[in-house]
């Protein structure tokens, strides 16, 4: 599959009047889905109870149909991805979240902390083929704002066209504490140094009782939201996430989505929501309620239905794999992230998603799902149609009758 772009940049933003483009509700849909359709069509946000009704609704196919209708009303058949690389700057962490397979203590044999030159050497390997570097890591006990500001300036000096998407909310909080500065000052300094956006990780479940159990010591629900609000006010766009399948209930999930929706109403700074399930391998959370494939699709679909003011929903292939990501494109997701090329956090937790995928491979996932592949930049402000070859017909041979031996 060729890896080139059509010369014409396409407009691929969400249709402003997308609600009017929704097709009518299907007669076969259950009442809970019809009510959701009615609310959305008339520009009314769903309630918490209606969100719970969708999690309880047995007809997953109908929920998926509504989510897919919303996606296509907003973006047609377009599905987005980008050319990125992940570089995790350190695994040395002052915390020990129960679900995390990535963190290490300072004295662990496989503990590491990249110097700025180490980081640049790693980025050098991929710089010609990417336009985004995605960097999150552990809470290093010594790195304050000076380290990260110097790191970002060094990246931008060497590669001015590479977008820096880095630091989760808890990393920002940790850096502010070490630097004896307030969060707004830290974000301002990092933006001036070259930080382009925040990736949104670390939200887990936005309920403090759940957080006390699975990630004690991390930022609180209100702190996560406040840090993202400050970023938005400083015109730093962010993503937002949800880790599900640990110990939370469906009510926790719905309230999590409502926290994000409410902040988005105020700031309009979230550009993409990334729901992903807990991966159990090599972790310390034996009481987790692991999400099934159908539950993953349900959560993605309900996210698309409830988050009516966040433009993009991501099928995060580093977590759920390529096959389920392809299916999720029929359940409301419109983005499959990027080529990534190297990644540690999800893979140490149990992911086996291929890290050698090309842009053409991502386009194939999109085409297989009936979509139109569109390469985007990090902030969803520039889009180009990806020139993907059409799929050939793949008719299977007819069933051959076998002789049954009595």
Buried (B, 14 or more C-beta within 10 A) or exposed (E): BEBEBEEEEBEBEBEEEBBEEBEEBEEEBBEBBBBBBEBBBEEEBBBEEBBBBBBEBEBBBBBBBBBBBBBBBBBBBBBBBBBBBBBBBBBBBBBEBBBBBBBBEEEEEEBBBBEBEEBBEBBEEBBEBBBBBBBBBBBBEEBBBEBBBEBBBBBBEEBEEBBBBBBBBBBBBBBBBBBEBEBBBBBBBBBEBBBBBBBBBBBBBBBEEBBEBBBEEBBEBEBBBBBBBBBBEBEBBBBBBBBBBBBBBBBBBBBBBBBBBEBBEEBEBBBBBBBBBBBBEEBEBEEBEEBEBEBBBBBBBBBBBBBBBBBBBBBBBBBBBBEBBBBBBBBBBBBBBBBBBBBBBBBBBBBEBEBEBBBBBBBBBBBBBEBBBBBBBBBBEEBBBBBBEEEEEEEEEEEEEEEEEE
